[in-house]
């Protein structure tokens, strides 16, 4: 049985796909009511599944007339991949951060499922047999190198 977070994520992605633009505006409370959950559950899904690393920009306004606006980032591949390397990866990245970036690249068909799996294996903690304080630095360098190859 699918988790509620997965169901909410799929619902939002379907709404985005059906939208005429790459933007969707929805009410947080209405969405929470539809799924019979707390608005904090909607926040959790937005924070974990619709991050910048995953290729989304989420804007939210709280209060009575509150809304959530979700934009799927349109990639001009080379420019945005270069920005991704500089701004999102930097000198250090956690496995979860790397995983989100890789999933975002796969969702936008920049990489294949197979390439995604190879990249995830390369940045996995089990693959990085170094001290814990260096893992995130080495992971960032490996991920940046793989993305640079995509740019070629």
Residue pairs with C-beta under 8 A, 6 or more apart in sequence:
4 35
4 37
4 41
5 41
5 44
5 45
5 48
5 49
7 35
8 31
8 35
8 37
8 41
8 42
8 45
9 45
9 49
9 50
11 35
12 24
12 26
12 45
12 49
12 50
12 70
15 24
15 26
16 22
16 24
16 70
16 72
22 71
22 72
22 73
22 74
23 69
23 70
23 71
23 72
24 69
24 70
24 71
25 67
25 68
25 69
25 70
26 67
26 68
26 70
27 66
27 67
27 68
28 39
28 42
28 43
28 60
28 62
28 66
28 67
28 68
29 39
29 66
31 42
31 68
32 38
32 39
32 41
32 42
35 41
35 42
42 68
46 58
46 60
46 68
46 70
50 56
50 58
50 70
51 58
51 100
52 73
52 88
53 88
53 97
53 100
53 101
53 104
54 100
54 101
54 103
54 104
54 107
55 72
55 73
55 75
55 104
55 107
55 108
56 70
56 71
56 72
56 73
57 70
57 71
57 73
58 68
58 69
58 70
58 71
59 68
59 69
59 70
59 71
60 66
60 67
60 68
60 69
61 67
73 80
75 81
75 108
75 110
77 110
77 151
78 151
81 110
81 147
81 150
81 151
82 151
84 101
84 147
85 144
85 147
85 148
88 97
88 101
89 97
89 98
89 101
89 140
89 143
89 144
89 147
90 140
91 137
91 140
92 136
92 137
92 139
92 140
93 101
93 136
93 139
93 140
93 143
94 136
94 139
95 123
95 124
95 125
95 139
98 119
98 120
98 123
98 139
98 140
98 143
99 120
99 123
101 143
102 111
102 116
102 119
102 120
102 123
102 143
103 116
105 111
105 116
105 147
105 150
106 112
106 113
106 115
106 116
110 150
111 119
111 150
119 143
119 146
121 127
122 142
122 146
123 139
123 142
123 143
125 135
128 135
128 138
128 139
130 138
